């Protein structure tokens, strides 16, 4: 797989060395056991896969190359490049300005743009409407489009099944940039509907199986369906694609539930005519990171740390997996670790910050599980390890641990 030129400030010498060695030992990526970093009084089990994925590195390389090659030019981003505050702040410090917030609300009017400007499309992609508006200004988009290739794969798969007469069901968070983009691209080819979770899937299944009256359908899915969506016709043939950062197991469960609904309505023997197989739309990085967390959770530990941006969908799902097993702290970086007695962390469900005290156990050695989201620089994970180990006077140094992997 292609490698990208990512700024050294995002790298960690220790984590890079570990990832490279694990890759050489496990080229087929079948070993999901974590890596042990033993500092003595504190031990870290680090997930087999975490951090920047292919799509994120692809986006960062394009963004930084664009800045380097265009001194003096006005450079804009449609919205956040990726969901990591460290990276987005870095881009802004280099002069890049955001046109919209993550919800699609205008920050800088498009009317302020001219054909000489540069507008970067973020890794999540964007809607066809926004693409058209930018092209009408005279802007060149292709060179500055950082849309993740795996997001584009979902769009292409949607178009393929649309040509066969299938309606597309998108499993995603309706307000997320990627879901909005995928919905737009799919709806250009076929009737499209968004479901957020299994609860909404059950509601959709009830409409498919005639257990709910269709006259309430449009109110229930308002803002989640393409124009002209007719449930009496457009739920006869369906296929499920996903926002690539959702839990892979959730997407599969939703697809299985809707397939079951179609089998109940049309019979198992004719299911292929009514339900499209779209398992190939799951993002490899999302799946690898989530599987690696499952391997991580097989270790006995006192607590877990998940590092990443608070509005990062894929990161929040890693937190969700860890929280089912042990105390878990969702932090942006080492700066959220206020002291050995206090920590600032994020409740991804309530969308609120919390300060917890006495989060480190008194008993030694302390065992910590650690991972990060696909948009989190490895340098931030190393920072968390350094910060936590610094609270133990007799802990090994980071340099001594690195020497074991160099």
N, C-alpha and C positions, 0 to 999 in steps of 0.2 A: 504494500500500500504506500502511496506517495507520502513523503515527509514534507513538512512546511517550515518556512523560516519564521520562527516565533521569537519575539524579543527575549533576551536572556534574563531580564528582570522577572519574567513569568516562570522561569525554570528553577528547579531545585537540583543541585548536583547529586545529593543523596537519592532522591526519588528517581531521577533519570537513570542513575546507575542500577538501582533495583529493578526498574521496569525493563531496562535493556537485558539484564541477566535473566530475569524471569521469561522474557520473550525468547531468548536463545534456548532456554531449557524447555520451553513449552510452545513451540511454533504453531501447533494446532489449537492452542487456547482451550485445552480440555481440563487444565488444572486450576480450580477456583479456590484453592486453599490460600489463606492470607499469608503475608510476610511478617515475621516476628522481628521487632526492633527491641532488644533487651537493654534498657538503660540501668538495670539493677533494681532500684526501688520502684521504678515505674516501667511498665512494659507496654508496647504498642503492637497490636495486631492490625496491619495495614491491608486493606482490601486488595485483591489481585488486580482488579481493574478500577480505575477512577480517573478523574481529571479530564483535561482537554480531549475532546473527541476529534475525529477527522473534520467534521463540519465546522467546528469552532476554530481549529487551527487554520483551515482554509479561509475563513472569514477574517481572522486576525492578520494573516499574511497579506491579503488584498488591501485591507484598511491601512496598514502601516506602509506598504509599498506605495499606495496612492498618496499618502502624506509626504513621503520622501520625494516622489517624482513630480509633485505639483506645488513647489514653494510659492507663496503669494496668492495662490488661488483660494477661493472660498470653497470649503468642503463641508458637506452636511451629511448627516445620517438620518434616515427616515425616523428611526426611534433607536432604542438601545441596540447596540451591535449584538450583544448576548446578554443574558441575565446575570451579570456579575459587576458589582459597583466598582471594583478595583480597575477592571479593564475599561469600563465606560468613563470613569473619571480620568483615566490616563489619556484616552482619546480626546476628551474635552480640553485637557491641559495642553494638548498639542494643537488646539485650534478648531477641532471638529465640533460642529453645532448640531443639535437635535431638532428636527422639524416637528416631531410629534412625541407625545408620551406613550407609554406602553398600551394604553387603552385606545389609542388612535386619535386623541384630542390634539388639536393644532397648538403648537408652541410658537412656531414661526410660520406665517402664512405662505402658501405656495406662490402667491402673487409677488412675494419679495425675491423670488428666484429668477435667474435669467439663464440663457443658453450656455453661458461661459462657466457656470457653476458646476460643481461635481456633487452628485447625490449618491451615497452608498446605500444599497439595499441590504438590510441586516440578514443574519443567518436564518431567521425565521421565514424569510420571503415576504411578499406583500401581495395585496389584492390586484386584480386586473384593472380595476377602476383607478387606483393610484398610479399604476404603471402608465396608463393612458394619459392621465393628467400631467405626469412628468414628461412624457414624450411630446405632448402638445406644447410644452414650454421650449422644446428643442434640446432637451438634455439627452446625453448618451448614457444608456443604462447598462448595456451588456458588460462593459469592461469593469463596472463598479458594482456588479451584482454578486453579493456574497452568500446568496441563498444556499443552504446546505444541500449537497447532492442527494442526501437521503430524504429530505423534504420533497425535493423535485421528483424522487422516485414514487412517493405517495401520489403526487399530482398525476404522474404518467400512468400509474396503475388505475387511478380513478377514471382517467380518460379512456383507457382500454376497456374497462368494464362498462363504461357509459356507451361505447360504440356497440355493445352487445345488448343494450336496452335495460341495463340495471340501474336502479336508483342507488346513490351512495349515502351510506350512513357514516358520518365522521364521529369517532370517539375522541372527544377533546373538550377542553375548557372553552366555552363559547367566547370569552373575552380575550383569550390568549392570541397574540399576534399570529402565531403559526396556524392556529385553527381558523382564524379569519381569512388567512391567505389560502389555506387548503379548501375552505368552503367556497371562496370566490372562484378558484380554478375549477373545482368540481362542478359548481352550479352553472358554469359556462357551457357544460356539455350534457348535463343530466340533472333531474330533480335531486336535491341534496338536503339532508337533515343532520343536525348535530345532537348527539346525546353526551351528557357529561359523565354519567355513572350508571351503575346497575339499576338504581331506582328509576331513572328515566328510561332505561332499556325495558324494564318491566312494564312501564306505561305504554311504550311503543309496541311491545309484544301484545298487550291487551287490545290495542287498536287492530293489529294484524289479525288476531284470532277472533275478532268480533265481540270481545268482552266489554268494550267501551264504545259508546256511540261516537261516530265520526264527526258529529256536529260540534264537539268540544275540542277537536284536534288542533285547529289553528290557534285557539287561545292558549292551549297548553304548550305548544311549541312556537309561540310567537317570537320572532327574531332568530329562530333556529332553522328555518326552512327557506328554500329558494322560492322566488316569485312563481305563482301558479301551481304550487305543490298541491296535488289532489290525492289524498290518502286512499280514496276508493280505487285509484289506478296505480299510483306510484309506490305502493307497498307490496306489489305482487312479485317483483324481482328486485332483490337488494344485495349489496355487498358492503362489508365494513372495512374502512380504512381508519388510520389513527393519527392523532397528533403524536409525533414521534417521541415525545418526552413523557408520555403517560406510562403507568405500570403495564408492562407487557402482559402480565397475568390478567389484569383487568380487561384489556382489549380482547384477549382471547376468550375470557369468560362472557363478555358482551356478544362477541361473534357467535359463540356456542349457544347462548340463550336465544338469539334471533334466528339462528339456524333451526333450533328446536321448534320455535314458533312457526317457521315456514314448513317444517316437516309435519307439524300438527295440522296445518291448513291444507297442504298439497300432497302429503304422503312422502315417505322416505325415498321411494323409487324414482320420483321426479324432482328431487331436491336440487340437482345440478341446474335445472332450468329456472330455478327461483332463488338460488343463493350462490353467490360467487365466492370462490376461494381467494382470499386476499392476505393470507398469512405472511406473504413476502413483503408486506409494507412495514413490518416491525423493524425499528432501527437497531443495527447490530450493537452500537455503543450503549444505548439505553438497556438493551437486553443483557449485555456483558456486565455492565455496572450493577444491575439489579441481581444478577446471578452471583456476582462476586460478593455482594452483601449477604446473600443467603449462605455462602461459604464462610463468610466472616462471623456470622451469628452462630456457627457451630462451636466457636471458641468460648470458653468460660471467661467472663469479664465483669468488671464492676460498672462500667459506663461506656457510652459511645459518643463520639464526636462526628458530626457531619458538617463539612465546610462548604459554603457556597452562598450565592446571592439569595436574598429572601424571597424574591419573586421568580426564582428558578423552579419551574415545574418538575424537572427530572430530579433536582436536589430534594425537593419536598417529599418525593416518593421514596427516596432512600431513607429519609428521616422516618417516614411512615413505617417502613419495614423494620427499622431498628427499634422504634418505640414499642413495638409489640413484644419485645423481649427484655429490654433493660433501660435504665435512665439514659436519655439521649439529649445531647445539646447541639442545637442547630446554630452555628456561628458563621459570621462572614470572614473573620480572620482572627489572628491572635489578639487584636485590639479589643475584641469582645470579652476576652478573658481578663477581667479587671484586676484580679489578684488571686492568690491561692485560696481565698475564702469567698470570693464573689465572681459571678459570671453573668454576662448579658447574653441572653439567647432568645430565639424566636419561636413562638407557637404558630406553626404553619396553618393550623386549623382556625384558630381565633384571629390570626393575622395581628398578633400583638407581641411586643417585647416583654421579657420578664427578666428580673434580676434574681438569681438564686444564690443562696449562701451554703457554705459547707458542702460543696458539690463533690470534692475529692474525699474519698474514704480515708479513715484514719489508719486502717490496717495496711500493711505493706507485704509484698509488693502490690502496687495498684496496677490493674490491667485495663487498658483502654482499647476499644475498637475505633478505628478511624478510617473515614473515606471522604470523598468529595463529589460534587456534581460535575457534569461534563463541561461546564463553562468556568470552572474554578482553576486558576493557575496553581501548579504544584508548589510554587514558592509560598503560597498561603498555607498549604497543608504543612510544609516544613516549619513555617512560623508557629503554627499551633503546637507542633511536637516540641520545638525549642522552648516555647513559653511554659508548657506544662512540665517538662523535664527540669526546667530551671528552679522549680519549687522544691526540688529534692537535692539537698546539699551534696550527697554522695553519688549522684547520678553520673553515668558516663557522659562524655562530651559528644556533641554531634559529629565532631571530627573523628573521634575514635570509632564511632558507628560507621561513618563513611568509609574508613579504612578497611572495613570488613567486606565492602562491596566494590571497592575501586579495582 
